[in-house]
Amino acid sequence: MPDVLVAGAGPTGLLTAFELERAGVDVLVLERDPGPATQSKALGLQPRSVEVLADRGLLAAIEPHARAKLPAGHFSGVPIDYRDLPTRFPYQLGVEQAHVTAAIEARLRTPVLRGAAVTAVAQDDEGVTVTAGGREHRAGWLVAADGGHSTVRMLLGAAFPGRPARTSLVVADVTLAAKPAGLAEDWTLPSSGSGYLLPLSAGRYRTIVYGEEQHRLGRDAPVTADEVRRALTAAHGPDVVLGEVLWASRFGDASRQLERYRHGRVLFAGDAAHIHLPVGGQGLNLGLQDAANLGWKLAATVHGTAPDGLLDSYHDERHPIAARVLVSTRAQAVLGVPAPDAAAVRAVVTELLAVPEARRAVAAELSGIGVTYAGVSGRADVPAAPDGRAVLIGAAVPAGWTGRVEGREGAAPRLVRPDGYVVWDGGPGLDEALRRWVGAPA
Ligand SMILES: Cc1cc2nc3c(=O)[nH]c(=O)nc-3n(C[C@H](O)[C@H](O)[C@H](O)COP(=O)(O)OP(=O)(O)OC[C@H]3O[C@@H](n4cnc5c(N)ncnc54)[C@H](O)[C@@H]3O)c2cc1C
């Protein structure tokens, strides 16, 4: 019997499973789809996600697939310079999401169980029983990372307040039968406007289509080649001729967040916990950070070493971060509306974002580099312990302490949580920090 079941083999579920496994926890990932994802919703990793993946030795397998290192993010298409961010990776890594998930999955010890859609969840004092693919699975805990339409969320009747979708957009990967000589073959930022074309690998292009037609058609209408063709012609004129639509999907601008990320022995992460318009490149990154925050806390809980309140600190720390992203993406959506007053707001916001202080604040937020939590003094530049333990640098592990902490030589004294955040940086307070984040001494 695994210690933890994870519903969903998207980026959030896979990184959660990786985090748990490296901390010595037995995990089984249950995935609805029969095979690994081949299509990519997201095309970029924000700097904090690149740090997290690099610290875990996962970046090396992702980087060869990257199309670009973009030295900027964007706020609804307004470029936000990242070059002075305090990180080794002051850029967005332009890479298709499917390469990110493949790289993480390749490092899991226990293979993902596919064709295993979760259909029922029951929990009691000792654990959870999950029905998936017609079979019952039992474990101590369930992580629900089954995406924006989360079945687990519905089965539990978890409150998911927010705003319903008011419009819908189309994402499509296409080939072109004809294109103008000047069509950019490099990734540049910002790419915006309905019908923009971003080159992917193997002669494919990504386009996003939105406007009156998509608004009228609504979320459930199938995407047709004619619809995509009309949008490309409207954006580029007759020089761009659609070849084939290889993949297309509609998505909405609903904005919702779970009231509570923990429901007894079920913890929600990623899109299962929060949904918003995918503008500014935030969703995948939020999910990866949720996983990095939850993994070690749940592992300590499974091992019986977690200090009181550690697992609940997952909700306390991560809920406000996604709540802020929901505000930011709603604001960005307003800027993107094709209306005269929206254009006026965009002009003013563009001016304001040219002010260095404002630009730096927004860059810190979009990149994830500015994310911080109560009691945290910064991010560490040291790799996490391979087995997901906290790392104590430049100080002796106090006598009697056999908790999950690894001692390391180094100049500046620091206690680094397994997710890379510094919770003590010299002076008094080491015992208290260890007690709060690592657990009581043996
Ligand atoms: C067009 C578009 C562009 C985007 N661009 C970006 C971007 O540039 N940057 C960015 O950061 N984010 C972007 N996003 C958002 C990003 O793709 C998502 O936030 C991200 O995929 C969330 O990851 P997840 O693992 O939480 O959920 P998902 O990726 O949705 O994965 C959930 C998994 O659960 C599985 N599942 C579903 N139901 C069940 C069930 N009942 N039982 C078992 N398994 C189940 C699914 O098959 C899936 O594999 C974009 C989204 C869209 C739609």
PDBQT file of the ligand as one rigid body, heavy atoms in Angstrom, charges set to zero:
ROOT
HETATM    1  C1  LIG A 501      -3.881  27.780 -23.626  1.00  0.00    +0.000 C 
HETATM    2  C2  LIG A 501      -3.162  27.710 -22.335  1.00  0.00    +0.000 A 
HETATM    3  C3  LIG A 501      -1.908  28.261 -22.222  1.00  0.00    +0.000 A 
HETATM    4  C4  LIG A 501      -1.217  28.220 -21.003  1.00  0.00    +0.000 A 
HETATM    5  N1  LIG A 501       0.014  28.793 -20.920  1.00  0.00    +0.000 NA
HETATM    6  C5  LIG A 501       0.646  28.813 -19.744  1.00  0.00    +0.000 A 
HETATM    7  C6  LIG A 501       1.959  29.382 -19.630  1.00  0.00    +0.000 A 
HETATM    8  O1  LIG A 501       2.532  29.851 -20.609  1.00  0.00    +0.000 OA
HETATM    9  N2  LIG A 501       2.573  29.376 -18.426  1.00  0.00    +0.000 N 
HETATM   10  C7  LIG A 501       1.977  28.817 -17.328  1.00  0.00    +0.000 A 
HETATM   11  O2  LIG A 501       2.568  28.847 -16.245  1.00  0.00    +0.000 OA
HETATM   12  N3  LIG A 501       0.764  28.233 -17.406  1.00  0.00    +0.000 NA
HETATM   13  C8  LIG A 501       0.083  28.211 -18.579  1.00  0.00    +0.000 A 
HETATM   14  N4  LIG A 501      -1.124  27.602 -18.668  1.00  0.00    +0.000 N 
HETATM   15  C9  LIG A 501      -1.687  26.946 -17.493  1.00  0.00    +0.000 C 
HETATM   16  C10 LIG A 501      -1.065  25.581 -17.250  1.00  0.00    +0.000 C 
HETATM   17  O3  LIG A 501      -1.069  24.807 -18.420  1.00  0.00    +0.000 OA
HETATM   18  C11 LIG A 501      -1.814  24.870 -16.140  1.00  0.00    +0.000 C 
HETATM   19  O4  LIG A 501      -1.899  25.733 -15.038  1.00  0.00    +0.000 OA
HETATM   20  C12 LIG A 501      -1.097  23.580 -15.729  1.00  0.00    +0.000 C 
HETATM   21  O5  LIG A 501      -1.213  22.592 -16.719  1.00  0.00    +0.000 OA
HETATM   22  C13 LIG A 501      -1.677  23.042 -14.420  1.00  0.00    +0.000 C 
HETATM   23  O6  LIG A 501      -1.049  21.840 -14.094  1.00  0.00    +0.000 OA
HETATM   24  P1  LIG A 501      -1.809  20.769 -13.195  1.00  0.00    +0.000 P 
HETATM   25  O7  LIG A 501      -0.892  19.605 -13.097  1.00  0.00    +0.000 OA
HETATM   26  O8  LIG A 501      -2.270  21.423 -11.943  1.00  0.00    +0.000 OA
HETATM   27  O9  LIG A 501      -3.128  20.388 -14.008  1.00  0.00    +0.000 OA
HETATM   28  P2  LIG A 501      -3.248  19.702 -15.455  1.00  0.00    +0.000 P 
HETATM   29  O10 LIG A 501      -2.113  20.074 -16.325  1.00  0.00    +0.000 OA
HETATM   30  O11 LIG A 501      -4.620  19.985 -15.922  1.00  0.00    +0.000 OA
HETATM   31  O12 LIG A 501      -3.103  18.148 -15.140  1.00  0.00    +0.000 OA
HETATM   32  C14 LIG A 501      -4.142  17.435 -14.524  1.00  0.00    +0.000 C 
HETATM   33  C15 LIG A 501      -3.994  15.952 -14.848  1.00  0.00    +0.000 C 
HETATM   34  O13 LIG A 501      -5.012  15.237 -14.162  1.00  0.00    +0.000 OA
HETATM   35  C16 LIG A 501      -5.583  14.295 -15.050  1.00  0.00    +0.000 C 
HETATM   36  N5  LIG A 501      -6.941  14.030 -14.578  1.00  0.00    +0.000 N 
HETATM   37  C17 LIG A 501      -8.055  14.766 -14.752  1.00  0.00    +0.000 A 
HETATM   38  N6  LIG A 501      -9.104  14.186 -14.141  1.00  0.00    +0.000 NA
HETATM   39  C18 LIG A 501      -8.634  13.057 -13.573  1.00  0.00    +0.000 A 
HETATM   40  C19 LIG A 501      -9.236  12.026 -12.792  1.00  0.00    +0.000 A 
HETATM   41  N7  LIG A 501     -10.548  12.040 -12.494  1.00  0.00    +0.000 N 
HETATM   42  N8  LIG A 501      -8.470  11.012 -12.346  1.00  0.00    +0.000 NA
HETATM   43  C20 LIG A 501      -7.146  10.974 -12.651  1.00  0.00    +0.000 A 
HETATM   44  N9  LIG A 501      -6.532  11.910 -13.400  1.00  0.00    +0.000 NA
HETATM   45  C21 LIG A 501      -7.268  12.945 -13.837  1.00  0.00    +0.000 A 
HETATM   46  C22 LIG A 501      -5.510  14.960 -16.407  1.00  0.00    +0.000 C 
HETATM   47  O14 LIG A 501      -5.590  14.002 -17.456  1.00  0.00    +0.000 OA
HETATM   48  C23 LIG A 501      -4.159  15.642 -16.333  1.00  0.00    +0.000 C 
HETATM   49  O15 LIG A 501      -3.119  14.791 -16.751  1.00  0.00    +0.000 OA
HETATM   50  C24 LIG A 501      -1.819  27.609 -19.882  1.00  0.00    +0.000 A 
HETATM   51  C25 LIG A 501      -3.091  27.034 -19.988  1.00  0.00    +0.000 A 
HETATM   52  C26 LIG A 501      -3.762  27.075 -21.204  1.00  0.00    +0.000 A 
HETATM   53  C27 LIG A 501      -5.138  26.466 -21.309  1.00  0.00    +0.000 C 
ENDROOT
TORSDOF 0
